[in-house]
Every structure is written in C-alpha cells, then in structure tokens.
Amino acid sequence: MSLHAMKPSWLYSRFPGGSVGLALLVLRLVDGLGLVGEAVRLFTPEANSPEPASALLLGLVLVASAVLLILGLQTSLAGSAAAICTAGAALHIHLNSSLPGSDLYVWSFLFAIVFFLSGSLPLLGPGGHSLDARLSGWRMIRLSSGKSNSNSQKEGQYVDR
C-alpha cells in the first residue's frame, strides 16, 4: 500500500475529533456568525456607498463563506475568501462610513477578529465535525489485539467510518 493511499485527505493529514474537533467546530461557528454580522453591516443603508455593486458583492461572498465555514465544507477555500473579503469590507466601511469614532472602533475590532479567525481556519483545518471530514473518505484503522478470524476485520485494514 502506498503512502498516498494512507492519507485521509489531500489537504489535511487528519480530521481531529473529540475536544479538538469540538473546538474547531466552535471556531467555525463564531467565525461564520461574525462574517454574517459583517455582511449585515455592509447591507445597512448608512454603509452603502456610491458603488453599491461592490458592497453587494462583498456581502454575498461573506455570507457564502459563512455558510461554507459553518458547514465545514471547502474550509480552506471559504476561510481564504472570507479573510480577503473581510479586509475588503473593512476598507470599504472605513472609506464610506459616517459612523462616530467609537462605533467605528467597535466595527474595526470585529473585522480584525473575524479576519484572524478566517485566516487561521485554512491552516488548522475543518476538524472531525465537518462535511469535509465526511466527504473526503475519512478512514479509521482498527487494530485487533487478539487473533483475528475470517468474520472480523483483518489487522491494520482500513475501514469506512
């Protein structure tokens, strides 16, 4: 069996479950909700600028990225797109917003947090509680400690989870 056949995914070496997988799920959920908050901010009337098409495009990409991240589907692509569009949305809000100083700082803080969360998710991976893990042919190795008979799984054999 080749080394390539033993990898569960071409992008991530493993999809951790347990508490690490749960932490990645919570990270994806928080990032997704922050992305939706940014999109709602772009769609509000005071944030609209003379270029409504750019705000609409940024908002739609942010919502699409949020949905993909919450589901854990195409996490590396969705996280990268979310980070890039978050930077663009922050620049758009900064240049075209008439918010008072304190409100602008609050939104800037939200944009910074969501930017770093979105940027870290492609590096960390989706975790075991994601559609990426389920659709990638996630495999598990079952090792038996005793004798194996013809009805049980052979030692070291890959089985679908």
Secondary structure as UniProt FT lines:
FT   HELIX           3..6
FT   HELIX           18..43
FT   HELIX           45..47
FT   HELIX           52..71
FT   HELIX           75..96
FT   HELIX           101..124
FT   HELIX           131..135
FT   TURN            136..137
FT   STRAND          139..141
FT   TURN            150..151
FT   TURN            155..156
FT   STRAND          158..160
//
